[in-house]
Amino acid sequence: MDASMLLMVSLLCCAAWHVTASMLIFASLQRRNEPVSFLLLRFYILRYVSRYAELTSEETGRVGPLFYHYIISINLAALLAGALVLIHLL
């Protein structure tokens, strides 16, 4: 397996991780009776993530783990996408 294929598979895994974290945050907000819309999830996800961070911080004194899963997965996906572009440019 060459480097670009490895980066592509890693990028897809990070994207799946990100989508999963987003859906779990959505479900967590629903369990807390927060008003959320599945149809508008793509547009309001940043608002939902910040609300999740606020709620979990109020409840436990710490931000919930899904917040970090969301942040790490999207940043790692961005880094891998950048590396993939660089490999194809070189």
PDB file of N, CA, C and O in Angstrom, chain B, residues numbered from 101:
ATOM      1  N   MET B 101       0.856  -1.177   0.000  1.00  0.00           N
ATOM      2  CA  MET B 101       0.000   0.000   0.000  1.00  0.00           C
ATOM      3  C   MET B 101       0.897   1.233   0.000  1.00  0.00           C
ATOM      4  O   MET B 101       1.778   1.371   0.849  1.00  0.00           O
ATOM      5  N   ASP B 102       0.668   2.122  -0.953  1.00  0.00           N
ATOM      6  CA  ASP B 102       1.497   3.326  -1.018  1.00  0.00           C
ATOM      7  C   ASP B 102       1.013   4.385  -0.028  1.00  0.00           C
ATOM      8  O   ASP B 102      -0.039   4.237   0.592  1.00  0.00           O
ATOM      9  N   ALA B 103       1.790   5.441   0.106  1.00  0.00           N
ATOM     10  CA  ALA B 103       1.521   6.466   1.121  1.00  0.00           C
ATOM     11  C   ALA B 103       0.206   7.194   0.876  1.00  0.00           C
ATOM     12  O   ALA B 103      -0.517   7.489   1.829  1.00  0.00           O
ATOM     13  N   SER B 104      -0.120   7.490  -0.380  1.00  0.00           N
ATOM     14  CA  SER B 104      -1.358   8.223  -0.641  1.00  0.00           C
ATOM     15  C   SER B 104      -2.586   7.379  -0.307  1.00  0.00           C
ATOM     16  O   SER B 104      -3.593   7.905   0.168  1.00  0.00           O
ATOM     17  N   MET B 105      -2.506   6.083  -0.552  1.00  0.00           N
ATOM     18  CA  MET B 105      -3.633   5.210  -0.208  1.00  0.00           C
ATOM     19  C   MET B 105      -3.797   5.114   1.302  1.00  0.00           C
ATOM     20  O   MET B 105      -4.918   5.118   1.812  1.00  0.00           O
ATOM     21  N   LEU B 106      -2.682   5.029   2.015  1.00  0.00           N
ATOM     22  CA  LEU B 106      -2.725   4.986   3.474  1.00  0.00           C
ATOM     23  C   LEU B 106      -3.322   6.282   4.038  1.00  0.00           C
ATOM     24  O   LEU B 106      -4.130   6.244   4.965  1.00  0.00           O
ATOM     25  N   LEU B 107      -2.921   7.419   3.478  1.00  0.00           N
ATOM     26  CA  LEU B 107      -3.483   8.700   3.919  1.00  0.00           C
ATOM     27  C   LEU B 107      -4.973   8.785   3.616  1.00  0.00           C
ATOM     28  O   LEU B 107      -5.741   9.299   4.429  1.00  0.00           O
ATOM     29  N   MET B 108      -5.387   8.289   2.463  1.00  0.00           N
ATOM     30  CA  MET B 108      -6.798   8.331   2.086  1.00  0.00           C
ATOM     31  C   MET B 108      -7.641   7.466   3.029  1.00  0.00           C
ATOM     32  O   MET B 108      -8.712   7.886   3.468  1.00  0.00           O
ATOM     33  N   VAL B 109      -7.167   6.281   3.331  1.00  0.00           N
ATOM     34  CA  VAL B 109      -7.902   5.406   4.255  1.00  0.00           C
ATOM     35  C   VAL B 109      -7.961   6.041   5.640  1.00  0.00           C
ATOM     36  O   VAL B 109      -9.003   5.999   6.295  1.00  0.00           O
ATOM     37  N   SER B 110      -6.865   6.622   6.090  1.00  0.00           N
ATOM     38  CA  SER B 110      -6.841   7.298   7.389  1.00  0.00           C
ATOM     39  C   SER B 110      -7.790   8.492   7.405  1.00  0.00           C
ATOM     40  O   SER B 110      -8.475   8.738   8.398  1.00  0.00           O
ATOM     41  N   LEU B 111      -7.824   9.219   6.313  1.00  0.00           N
ATOM     42  CA  LEU B 111      -8.731  10.364   6.198  1.00  0.00           C
ATOM     43  C   LEU B 111     -10.184   9.916   6.272  1.00  0.00           C
ATOM     44  O   LEU B 111     -10.991  10.550   6.951  1.00  0.00           O
ATOM     45  N   LEU B 112     -10.519   8.854   5.596  1.00  0.00           N
ATOM     46  CA  LEU B 112     -11.893   8.336   5.635  1.00  0.00           C
ATOM     47  C   LEU B 112     -12.265   7.832   7.025  1.00  0.00           C
ATOM     48  O   LEU B 112     -13.402   7.999   7.466  1.00  0.00           O
ATOM     49  N   CYS B 113     -11.314   7.220   7.709  1.00  0.00           N
ATOM     50  CA  CYS B 113     -11.564   6.779   9.086  1.00  0.00           C
ATOM     51  C   CYS B 113     -11.819   7.975  10.006  1.00  0.00           C
ATOM     52  O   CYS B 113     -12.713   7.933  10.851  1.00  0.00           O
ATOM     53  N   CYS B 114     -11.039   9.028   9.839  1.00  0.00           N
ATOM     54  CA  CYS B 114     -11.243  10.237  10.644  1.00  0.00           C
ATOM     55  C   CYS B 114     -12.585  10.891  10.342  1.00  0.00           C
ATOM     56  O   CYS B 114     -13.251  11.397  11.246  1.00  0.00           O
ATOM     57  N   ALA B 115     -12.981  10.880   9.079  1.00  0.00           N
ATOM     58  CA  ALA B 115     -14.280  11.440   8.704  1.00  0.00           C
ATOM     59  C   ALA B 115     -15.412  10.635   9.343  1.00  0.00           C
ATOM     60  O   ALA B 115     -16.383  11.210   9.835  1.00  0.00           O
ATOM     61  N   ALA B 116     -15.289   9.318   9.335  1.00  0.00           N
ATOM     62  CA  ALA B 116     -16.307   8.472   9.975  1.00  0.00           C
ATOM     63  C   ALA B 116     -16.338   8.712  11.483  1.00  0.00           C
ATOM     64  O   ALA B 116     -17.407   8.752  12.091  1.00  0.00           O
ATOM     65  N   TRP B 117     -15.155   8.870  12.079  1.00  0.00           N
ATOM     66  CA  TRP B 117     -15.053   9.171  13.506  1.00  0.00           C
ATOM     67  C   TRP B 117     -15.741  10.505  13.814  1.00  0.00           C
ATOM     68  O   TRP B 117     -16.442  10.629  14.819  1.00  0.00           O
ATOM     69  N   HIS B 118     -15.541  11.489  12.956  1.00  0.00           N
ATOM     70  CA  HIS B 118     -16.132  12.811  13.144  1.00  0.00           C
ATOM     71  C   HIS B 118     -17.657  12.749  13.048  1.00  0.00           C
ATOM     72  O   HIS B 118     -18.359  13.331  13.876  1.00  0.00           O
ATOM     73  N   VAL B 119     -18.159  12.055  12.056  1.00  0.00           N
ATOM     74  CA  VAL B 119     -19.610  11.923  11.899  1.00  0.00           C
ATOM     75  C   VAL B 119     -20.205  11.193  13.102  1.00  0.00           C
ATOM     76  O   VAL B 119     -21.264  11.571  13.601  1.00  0.00           O
ATOM     77  N   THR B 120     -19.529  10.160  13.559  1.00  0.00           N
ATOM     78  CA  THR B 120     -20.009   9.425  14.731  1.00  0.00           C
ATOM     79  C   THR B 120     -20.037  10.313  15.969  1.00  0.00           C
ATOM     80  O   THR B 120     -21.008  10.288  16.725  1.00  0.00           O
ATOM     81  N   ALA B 121     -18.998  11.086  16.182  1.00  0.00           N
ATOM     82  CA  ALA B 121     -18.960  12.003  17.330  1.00  0.00           C
ATOM     83  C   ALA B 121     -20.082  13.038  17.229  1.00  0.00           C
ATOM     84  O   ALA B 121     -20.702  13.382  18.235  1.00  0.00           O
ATOM     85  N   SER B 122     -20.342  13.529  16.030  1.00  0.00           N
ATOM     86  CA  SER B 122     -21.425  14.504  15.830  1.00  0.00           C
ATOM     87  C   SER B 122     -22.776  13.897  16.176  1.00  0.00           C
ATOM     88  O   SER B 122     -23.596  14.532  16.839  1.00  0.00           O
ATOM     89  N   MET B 123     -23.006  12.680  15.732  1.00  0.00           N
ATOM     90  CA  MET B 123     -24.279  12.024  16.001  1.00  0.00           C
ATOM     91  C   MET B 123     -24.441  11.710  17.491  1.00  0.00           C
ATOM     92  O   MET B 123     -25.545  11.804  18.029  1.00  0.00           O
ATOM     93  N   LEU B 124     -23.361  11.344  18.148  1.00  0.00           N
ATOM     94  CA  LEU B 124     -23.436  11.073  19.581  1.00  0.00           C
ATOM     95  C   LEU B 124     -23.687  12.348  20.377  1.00  0.00           C
ATOM     96  O   LEU B 124     -24.403  12.319  21.378  1.00  0.00           O
ATOM     97  N   ILE B 125     -23.112  13.453  19.950  1.00  0.00           N
ATOM     98  CA  ILE B 125     -23.396  14.744  20.596  1.00  0.00           C
ATOM     99  C   ILE B 125     -24.860  15.100  20.405  1.00  0.00           C
ATOM    100  O   ILE B 125     -25.515  15.554  21.343  1.00  0.00           O
ATOM    101  N   PHE B 126     -25.380  14.899  19.202  1.00  0.00           N
ATOM    102  CA  PHE B 126     -26.790  15.152  18.915  1.00  0.00           C
ATOM    103  C   PHE B 126     -27.677  14.307  19.836  1.00  0.00           C
ATOM    104  O   PHE B 126     -28.631  14.818  20.422  1.00  0.00           O
ATOM    105  N   ALA B 127     -27.358  13.013  19.962  1.00  0.00           N
ATOM    106  CA  ALA B 127     -28.148  12.125  20.816  1.00  0.00           C
ATOM    107  C   ALA B 127     -28.050  12.529  22.287  1.00  0.00           C
ATOM    108  O   ALA B 127     -29.030  12.442  23.028  1.00  0.00           O
ATOM    109  N   SER B 128     -26.874  12.967  22.698  1.00  0.00           N
ATOM    110  CA  SER B 128     -26.690  13.396  24.078  1.00  0.00           C
ATOM    111  C   SER B 128     -27.541  14.630  24.388  1.00  0.00           C
ATOM    112  O   SER B 128     -28.126  14.735  25.465  1.00  0.00           O
ATOM    113  N   LEU B 129     -27.602  15.550  23.445  1.00  0.00           N
ATOM    114  CA  LEU B 129     -28.434  16.742  23.645  1.00  0.00           C
ATOM    115  C   LEU B 129     -29.915  16.369  23.670  1.00  0.00           C
ATOM    116  O   LEU B 129     -30.684  16.938  24.445  1.00  0.00           O
ATOM    117  N   GLN B 130     -30.315  15.427  22.837  1.00  0.00           N
ATOM    118  CA  GLN B 130     -31.714  14.985  22.850  1.00  0.00           C
ATOM    119  C   GLN B 130     -32.074  14.360  24.191  1.00  0.00           C
ATOM    120  O   GLN B 130     -33.163  14.603  24.711  1.00  0.00           O
ATOM    121  N   ARG B 131     -31.168  13.553  24.763  1.00  0.00           N
ATOM    122  CA  ARG B 131     -31.431  12.936  26.074  1.00  0.00           C
ATOM    123  C   ARG B 131     -31.573  13.985  27.165  1.00  0.00           C
ATOM    124  O   ARG B 131     -32.246  13.756  28.170  1.00  0.00           O
ATOM    125  N   ARG B 132     -30.943  15.128  26.968  1.00  0.00           N
ATOM    126  CA  ARG B 132     -31.031  16.211  27.953  1.00  0.00           C
ATOM    127  C   ARG B 132     -32.187  17.163  27.644  1.00  0.00           C
ATOM    128  O   ARG B 132     -32.283  18.234  28.242  1.00  0.00           O
ATOM    129  N   ASN B 133     -33.057  16.782  26.724  1.00  0.00           N
ATOM    130  CA  ASN B 133     -34.230  17.567  26.324  1.00  0.00           C
ATOM    131  C   ASN B 133     -33.870  18.946  25.780  1.00  0.00           C
ATOM    132  O   ASN B 133     -34.598  19.917  25.990  1.00  0.00           O
ATOM    133  N   GLU B 134     -32.753  19.020  25.088  1.00  0.00           N
ATOM    134  CA  GLU B 134     -32.353  20.255  24.420  1.00  0.00           C
ATOM    135  C   GLU B 134     -33.016  20.290  23.041  1.00  0.00           C
ATOM    136  O   GLU B 134     -33.153  19.248  22.400  1.00  0.00           O
ATOM    137  N   PRO B 135     -33.424  21.462  22.582  1.00  0.00           N
ATOM    138  CA  PRO B 135     -34.040  21.544  21.242  1.00  0.00           C
ATOM    139  C   PRO B 135     -32.979  21.392  20.148  1.00  0.00           C
ATOM    140  O   PRO B 135     -32.116  22.255  19.989  1.00  0.00           O
ATOM    141  N   VAL B 136     -33.052  20.299  19.404  1.00  0.00           N
ATOM    142  CA  VAL B 136     -32.121  20.039  18.309  1.00  0.00           C
ATOM    143  C   VAL B 136     -32.912  19.566  17.096  1.00  0.00           C
ATOM    144  O   VAL B 136     -33.969  18.950  17.232  1.00  0.00           O
ATOM    145  N   SER B 137     -32.396  19.854  15.928  1.00  0.00           N
ATOM    146  CA  SER B 137     -33.045  19.460  14.688  1.00  0.00           C
ATOM    147  C   SER B 137     -32.096  18.592  13.871  1.00  0.00           C
ATOM    148  O   SER B 137     -30.999  19.022  13.512  1.00  0.00           O
ATOM    149  N   PHE B 138     -32.528  17.364  13.580  1.00  0.00           N
ATOM    150  CA  PHE B 138     -31.699  16.467  12.790  1.00  0.00           C
ATOM    151  C   PHE B 138     -31.544  16.976  11.364  1.00  0.00           C
ATOM    152  O   PHE B 138     -30.487  16.811  10.755  1.00  0.00           O
ATOM    153  N   LEU B 139     -32.593  17.593  10.829  1.00  0.00           N
ATOM    154  CA  LEU B 139     -32.536  18.099   9.455  1.00  0.00           C
ATOM    155  C   LEU B 139     -31.546  19.247   9.300  1.00  0.00           C
ATOM    156  O   LEU B 139     -30.958  19.423   8.233  1.00  0.00           O
ATOM    157  N   LEU B 140     -31.363  20.014  10.344  1.00  0.00           N
ATOM    158  CA  LEU B 140     -30.451  21.160  10.296  1.00  0.00           C
ATOM    159  C   LEU B 140     -29.125  20.880  11.009  1.00  0.00           C
ATOM    160  O   LEU B 140     -28.389  21.806  11.351  1.00  0.00           O
ATOM    161  N   LEU B 141     -28.831  19.609  11.226  1.00  0.00           N
ATOM    162  CA  LEU B 141     -27.623  19.241  11.967  1.00  0.00           C
ATOM    163  C   LEU B 141     -26.361  19.788  11.318  1.00  0.00           C
ATOM    164  O   LEU B 141     -25.466  20.268  12.015  1.00  0.00           O
ATOM    165  N   ARG B 142     -26.278  19.723  10.008  1.00  0.00           N
ATOM    166  CA  ARG B 142     -25.078  20.218   9.316  1.00  0.00           C
ATOM    167  C   ARG B 142     -24.846  21.704   9.538  1.00  0.00           C
ATOM    168  O   ARG B 142     -23.702  22.153   9.599  1.00  0.00           O
ATOM    169  N   PHE B 143     -25.920  22.466   9.657  1.00  0.00           N
ATOM    170  CA  PHE B 143     -25.796  23.919   9.805  1.00  0.00           C
ATOM    171  C   PHE B 143     -25.577  24.347  11.250  1.00  0.00           C
ATOM    172  O   PHE B 143     -24.935  25.365  11.508  1.00  0.00           O
ATOM    173  N   TYR B 144     -26.110  23.572  12.191  1.00  0.00           N
ATOM    174  CA  TYR B 144     -26.054  23.962  13.600  1.00  0.00           C
ATOM    175  C   TYR B 144     -25.095  23.131  14.439  1.00  0.00           C
ATOM    176  O   TYR B 144     -25.106  23.241  15.665  1.00  0.00           O
ATOM    177  N   ILE B 145     -24.273  22.310  13.818  1.00  0.00           N
ATOM    178  CA  ILE B 145     -23.434  21.407  14.599  1.00  0.00           C
ATOM    179  C   ILE B 145     -22.486  22.169  15.527  1.00  0.00           C
ATOM    180  O   ILE B 145     -22.247  21.722  16.648  1.00  0.00           O
ATOM    181  N   LEU B 146     -21.947  23.296  15.093  1.00  0.00           N
ATOM    182  CA  LEU B 146     -21.053  24.052  15.978  1.00  0.00           C
ATOM    183  C   LEU B 146     -21.797  24.577  17.198  1.00  0.00           C
ATOM    184  O   LEU B 146     -21.247  24.602  18.299  1.00  0.00           O
ATOM    185  N   ARG B 147     -23.033  24.993  17.010  1.00  0.00           N
ATOM    186  CA  ARG B 147     -23.858  25.446  18.129  1.00  0.00           C
ATOM    187  C   ARG B 147     -24.149  24.275  19.071  1.00  0.00           C
ATOM    188  O   ARG B 147     -24.109  24.426  20.292  1.00  0.00           O
ATOM    189  N   TYR B 148     -24.440  23.112  18.492  1.00  0.00           N
ATOM    190  CA  TYR B 148     -24.721  21.933  19.305  1.00  0.00           C
ATOM    191  C   TYR B 148     -23.488  21.480  20.079  1.00  0.00           C
ATOM    192  O   TYR B 148     -23.596  21.071  21.235  1.00  0.00           O
ATOM    193  N   VAL B 149     -22.334  21.551  19.457  1.00  0.00           N
ATOM    194  CA  VAL B 149     -21.097  21.149  20.136  1.00  0.00           C
ATOM    195  C   VAL B 149     -20.808  22.092  21.301  1.00  0.00           C
ATOM    196  O   VAL B 149     -20.439  21.643  22.387  1.00  0.00           O
ATOM    197  N   SER B 150     -20.973  23.384  21.083  1.00  0.00           N
ATOM    198  CA  SER B 150     -20.717  24.324  22.179  1.00  0.00           C
ATOM    199  C   SER B 150     -21.754  24.164  23.290  1.00  0.00           C
ATOM    200  O   SER B 150     -21.424  24.313  24.466  1.00  0.00           O
ATOM    201  N   ARG B 151     -22.987  23.866  22.933  1.00  0.00           N
ATOM    202  CA  ARG B 151     -24.027  23.633  23.952  1.00  0.00           C
ATOM    203  C   ARG B 151     -23.716  22.370  24.746  1.00  0.00           C
ATOM    204  O   ARG B 151     -23.895  22.332  25.963  1.00  0.00           O
ATOM    205  N   TYR B 152     -23.247  21.329  24.041  1.00  0.00           N
ATOM    206  CA  TYR B 152     -22.846  20.093  24.723  1.00  0.00           C
ATOM    207  C   TYR B 152     -21.715  20.381  25.715  1.00  0.00           C
ATOM    208  O   TYR B 152     -21.729  19.887  26.842  1.00  0.00           O
ATOM    209  N   ALA B 153     -20.750  21.176  25.291  1.00  0.00           N
ATOM    210  CA  ALA B 153     -19.632  21.517  26.172  1.00  0.00           C
ATOM    211  C   ALA B 153     -20.122  22.284  27.400  1.00  0.00           C
ATOM    212  O   ALA B 153     -19.670  22.027  28.516  1.00  0.00           O
ATOM    213  N   GLU B 154     -21.043  23.220  27.196  1.00  0.00           N
ATOM    214  CA  GLU B 154     -21.593  23.976  28.321  1.00  0.00           C
ATOM    215  C   GLU B 154     -22.335  23.072  29.298  1.00  0.00           C
ATOM    216  O   GLU B 154     -22.120  23.143  30.508  1.00  0.00           O
ATOM    217  N   LEU B 155     -23.206  22.225  28.766  1.00  0.00           N
ATOM    218  CA  LEU B 155     -24.014  21.362  29.628  1.00  0.00           C
ATOM    219  C   LEU B 155     -23.162  20.385  30.423  1.00  0.00           C
ATOM    220  O   LEU B 155     -23.357  20.223  31.628  1.00  0.00           O
ATOM    221  N   THR B 156     -22.228  19.741  29.762  1.00  0.00           N
ATOM    222  CA  THR B 156     -21.397  18.773  30.478  1.00  0.00           C
ATOM    223  C   THR B 156     -20.482  19.462  31.483  1.00  0.00           C
ATOM    224  O   THR B 156     -20.170  18.900  32.533  1.00  0.00           O
ATOM    225  N   SER B 157     -20.058  20.663  31.164  1.00  0.00           N
ATOM    226  CA  SER B 157     -19.230  21.418  32.101  1.00  0.00           C
ATOM    227  C   SER B 157     -20.033  21.802  33.339  1.00  0.00           C
ATOM    228  O   SER B 157     -19.519  21.755  34.456  1.00  0.00           O
ATOM    229  N   GLU B 158     -21.287  22.179  33.142  1.00  0.00           N
ATOM    230  CA  GLU B 158     -22.150  22.514  34.277  1.00  0.00           C
ATOM    231  C   GLU B 158     -22.448  21.290  35.137  1.00  0.00           C
ATOM    232  O   GLU B 158     -22.489  21.381  36.364  1.00  0.00           O
ATOM    233  N   GLU B 159     -22.657  20.145  34.486  1.00  0.00           N
ATOM    234  CA  GLU B 159     -23.034  18.931  35.207  1.00  0.00           C
ATOM    235  C   GLU B 159     -21.876  18.328  35.990  1.00  0.00           C
ATOM    236  O   GLU B 159     -22.047  17.928  37.141  1.00  0.00           O
ATOM    237  N   THR B 160     -20.703  18.261  35.376  1.00  0.00           N
ATOM    238  CA  THR B 160     -19.593  17.525  35.992  1.00  0.00           C
ATOM    239  C   THR B 160     -18.397  18.397  36.343  1.00  0.00           C
ATOM    240  O   THR B 160     -17.493  17.948  37.047  1.00  0.00           O
ATOM    241  N   GLY B 161     -18.379  19.621  35.869  1.00  0.00           N
ATOM    242  CA  GLY B 161     -17.222  20.485  36.106  1.00  0.00           C
ATOM    243  C   GLY B 161     -16.155  20.326  35.038  1.00  0.00           C
ATOM    244  O   GLY B 161     -15.146  21.031  35.059  1.00  0.00           O
ATOM    245  N   ARG B 162     -16.368  19.403  34.102  1.00  0.00           N
ATOM    246  CA  ARG B 162     -15.423  19.162  33.003  1.00  0.00           C
ATOM    247  C   ARG B 162     -16.213  19.026  31.708  1.00  0.00           C
ATOM    248  O   ARG B 162     -17.379  18.632  31.705  1.00  0.00           O
ATOM    249  N   VAL B 163     -15.559  19.355  30.634  1.00  0.00           N
ATOM    250  CA  VAL B 163     -16.194  19.198  29.328  1.00  0.00           C
ATOM    251  C   VAL B 163     -16.276  17.712  29.014  1.00  0.00           C
ATOM    252  O   VAL B 163     -15.345  16.959  29.298  1.00  0.00           O
ATOM    253  N   GLY B 164     -17.390  17.293  28.429  1.00  0.00           N
ATOM    254  CA  GLY B 164     -17.598  15.883  28.114  1.00  0.00           C
ATOM    255  C   GLY B 164     -16.629  15.356  27.069  1.00  0.00           C
ATOM    256  O   GLY B 164     -16.092  16.131  26.277  1.00  0.00           O
ATOM    257  N   PRO B 165     -16.400  14.056  27.055  1.00  0.00           N
ATOM    258  CA  PRO B 165     -15.416  13.463  26.145  1.00  0.00           C
ATOM    259  C   PRO B 165     -15.787  13.572  24.666  1.00  0.00           C
ATOM    260  O   PRO B 165     -14.899  13.595  23.814  1.00  0.00           O
ATOM    261  N   LEU B 166     -17.046  13.637  24.356  1.00  0.00           N
ATOM    262  CA  LEU B 166     -17.438  13.737  22.946  1.00  0.00           C
ATOM    263  C   LEU B 166     -16.958  15.031  22.302  1.00  0.00           C
ATOM    264  O   LEU B 166     -16.719  15.082  21.095  1.00  0.00           O
ATOM    265  N   PHE B 167     -16.819  16.071  23.109  1.00  0.00           N
ATOM    266  CA  PHE B 167     -16.299  17.335  22.597  1.00  0.00           C
ATOM    267  C   PHE B 167     -14.885  17.143  22.050  1.00  0.00           C
ATOM    268  O   PHE B 167     -14.553  17.645  20.976  1.00  0.00           O
ATOM    269  N   TYR B 168     -14.068  16.422  22.789  1.00  0.00           N
ATOM    270  CA  TYR B 168     -12.693  16.188  22.350  1.00  0.00           C
ATOM    271  C   TYR B 168     -12.646  15.251  21.151  1.00  0.00           C
ATOM    272  O   TYR B 168     -11.805  15.410  20.267  1.00  0.00           O
ATOM    273  N   HIS B 169     -13.541  14.281  21.122  1.00  0.00           N
ATOM    274  CA  HIS B 169     -13.608  13.407  19.945  1.00  0.00           C
ATOM    275  C   HIS B 169     -13.951  14.215  18.698  1.00  0.00           C
ATOM    276  O   HIS B 169     -13.390  13.991  17.625  1.00  0.00           O
ATOM    277  N   TYR B 170     -14.867  15.144  18.849  1.00  0.00           N
ATOM    278  CA  TYR B 170     -15.273  15.996  17.726  1.00  0.00           C
ATOM    279  C   TYR B 170     -14.099  16.851  17.240  1.00  0.00           C
ATOM    280  O   TYR B 170     -13.822  16.907  16.042  1.00  0.00           O
ATOM    281  N   ILE B 171     -13.419  17.507  18.163  1.00  0.00           N
ATOM    282  CA  ILE B 171     -12.333  18.416  17.818  1.00  0.00           C
ATOM    283  C   ILE B 171     -11.125  17.664  17.237  1.00  0.00           C
ATOM    284  O   ILE B 171     -10.577  18.066  16.211  1.00  0.00           O
ATOM    285  N   ILE B 172     -10.725  16.600  17.881  1.00  0.00           N
ATOM    286  CA  ILE B 172      -9.551  15.851  17.423  1.00  0.00           C
ATOM    287  C   ILE B 172      -9.793  15.228  16.058  1.00  0.00           C
ATOM    288  O   ILE B 172      -8.915  15.266  15.195  1.00  0.00           O
ATOM    289  N   SER B 173     -10.972  14.657  15.853  1.00  0.00           N
ATOM    290  CA  SER B 173     -11.234  13.986  14.576  1.00  0.00           C
ATOM    291  C   SER B 173     -11.228  14.955  13.400  1.00  0.00           C
ATOM    292  O   SER B 173     -10.689  14.625  12.344  1.00  0.00           O
ATOM    293  N   ILE B 174     -11.809  16.133  13.553  1.00  0.00           N
ATOM    294  CA  ILE B 174     -11.854  17.075  12.426  1.00  0.00           C
ATOM    295  C   ILE B 174     -10.479  17.668  12.166  1.00  0.00           C
ATOM    296  O   ILE B 174     -10.112  17.893  11.012  1.00  0.00           O
ATOM    297  N   ASN B 175      -9.716  17.924  13.215  1.00  0.00           N
ATOM    298  CA  ASN B 175      -8.368  18.459  13.019  1.00  0.00           C
ATOM    299  C   ASN B 175      -7.433  17.428  12.402  1.00  0.00           C
ATOM    300  O   ASN B 175      -6.622  17.760  11.538  1.00  0.00           O
ATOM    301  N   LEU B 176      -7.542  16.197  12.836  1.00  0.00           N
ATOM    302  CA  LEU B 176      -6.728  15.142  12.257  1.00  0.00           C
ATOM    303  C   LEU B 176      -7.096  14.911  10.792  1.00  0.00           C
ATOM    304  O   LEU B 176      -6.218  14.676   9.961  1.00  0.00           O
ATOM    305  N   ALA B 177      -8.377  14.976  10.477  1.00  0.00           N
ATOM    306  CA  ALA B 177      -8.816  14.835   9.084  1.00  0.00           C
ATOM    307  C   ALA B 177      -8.261  15.979   8.231  1.00  0.00           C
ATOM    308  O   ALA B 177      -7.853  15.758   7.091  1.00  0.00           O
ATOM    309  N   ALA B 178      -8.244  17.184   8.769  1.00  0.00           N
ATOM    310  CA  ALA B 178      -7.694  18.322   8.028  1.00  0.00           C
ATOM    311  C   ALA B 178      -6.190  18.152   7.787  1.00  0.00           C
ATOM    312  O   ALA B 178      -5.691  18.447   6.701  1.00  0.00           O
ATOM    313  N   LEU B 179      -5.487  17.682   8.794  1.00  0.00           N
ATOM    314  CA  LEU B 179      -4.043  17.439   8.632  1.00  0.00           C
ATOM    315  C   LEU B 179      -3.768  16.358   7.589  1.00  0.00           C
ATOM    316  O   LEU B 179      -2.863  16.497   6.766  1.00  0.00           O
ATOM    317  N   LEU B 180      -4.544  15.292   7.626  1.00  0.00           N
ATOM    318  CA  LEU B 180      -4.363  14.219   6.661  1.00  0.00           C
ATOM    319  C   LEU B 180      -4.715  14.681   5.247  1.00  0.00           C
ATOM    320  O   LEU B 180      -4.051  14.295   4.285  1.00  0.00           O
ATOM    321  N   ALA B 181      -5.749  15.501   5.119  1.00  0.00           N
ATOM    322  CA  ALA B 181      -6.107  16.033   3.802  1.00  0.00           C
ATOM    323  C   ALA B 181      -4.983  16.932   3.273  1.00  0.00           C
ATOM    324  O   ALA B 181      -4.646  16.883   2.090  1.00  0.00           O
ATOM    325  N   GLY B 182      -4.415  17.740   4.146  1.00  0.00           N
ATOM    326  CA  GLY B 182      -3.286  18.577   3.731  1.00  0.00           C
ATOM    327  C   GLY B 182      -2.084  17.753   3.304  1.00  0.00           C
ATOM    328  O   GLY B 182      -1.427  18.068   2.312  1.00  0.00           O
ATOM    329  N   ALA B 183      -1.798  16.698   4.054  1.00  0.00           N
ATOM    330  CA  ALA B 183      -0.683  15.824   3.686  1.00  0.00           C
ATOM    331  C   ALA B 183      -0.958  15.121   2.360  1.00  0.00           C
ATOM    332  O   ALA B 183      -0.043  14.941   1.556  1.00  0.00           O
ATOM    333  N   LEU B 184      -2.191  14.725   2.126  1.00  0.00           N
ATOM    334  CA  LEU B 184      -2.555  14.074   0.875  1.00  0.00           C
ATOM    335  C   LEU B 184      -2.385  15.019  -0.307  1.00  0.00           C
ATOM    336  O   LEU B 184      -1.920  14.611  -1.372  1.00  0.00           O
ATOM    337  N   VAL B 185      -2.758  16.270  -0.121  1.00  0.00           N
ATOM    338  CA  VAL B 185      -2.576  17.269  -1.180  1.00  0.00           C
ATOM    339  C   VAL B 185      -1.094  17.481  -1.444  1.00  0.00           C
ATOM    340  O   VAL B 185      -0.669  17.552  -2.597  1.00  0.00           O
ATOM    341  N   LEU B 186      -0.306  17.582  -0.381  1.00  0.00           N
ATOM    342  CA  LEU B 186       1.136  17.778  -0.553  1.00  0.00           C
ATOM    343  C   LEU B 186       1.789  16.599  -1.283  1.00  0.00           C
ATOM    344  O   LEU B 186       2.666  16.796  -2.124  1.00  0.00           O
ATOM    345  N   ILE B 187       1.373  15.412  -0.970  1.00  0.00           N
ATOM    346  CA  ILE B 187       1.941  14.240  -1.645  1.00  0.00           C
ATOM    347  C   ILE B 187       1.613  14.264  -3.141  1.00  0.00           C
ATOM    348  O   ILE B 187       2.451  13.923  -3.975  1.00  0.00           O
ATOM    349  N   HIS B 188       0.399  14.667  -3.462  1.00  0.00           N
ATOM    350  CA  HIS B 188       0.023  14.712  -4.881  1.00  0.00           C
ATOM    351  C   HIS B 188       0.670  15.861  -5.623  1.00  0.00           C
ATOM    352  O   HIS B 188       0.838  15.786  -6.840  1.00  0.00           O
ATOM    353  N   LEU B 189       1.041  16.934  -4.917  1.00  0.00           N
ATOM    354  CA  LEU B 189       1.712  18.047  -5.555  1.00  0.00           C
ATOM    355  C   LEU B 189       3.192  17.762  -5.810  1.00  0.00           C
ATOM    356  O   LEU B 189       3.785  18.302  -6.743  1.00  0.00           O
ATOM    357  N   LEU B 190       3.770  16.920  -4.984  1.00  0.00           N
ATOM    358  CA  LEU B 190       5.200  16.626  -5.111  1.00  0.00           C
ATOM    359  C   LEU B 190       5.469  15.512  -6.048  1.00  0.00           C
ATOM    360  O   LEU B 190       6.626  15.148  -6.259  1.00  0.00           O
TER     361      LEU B 190
END
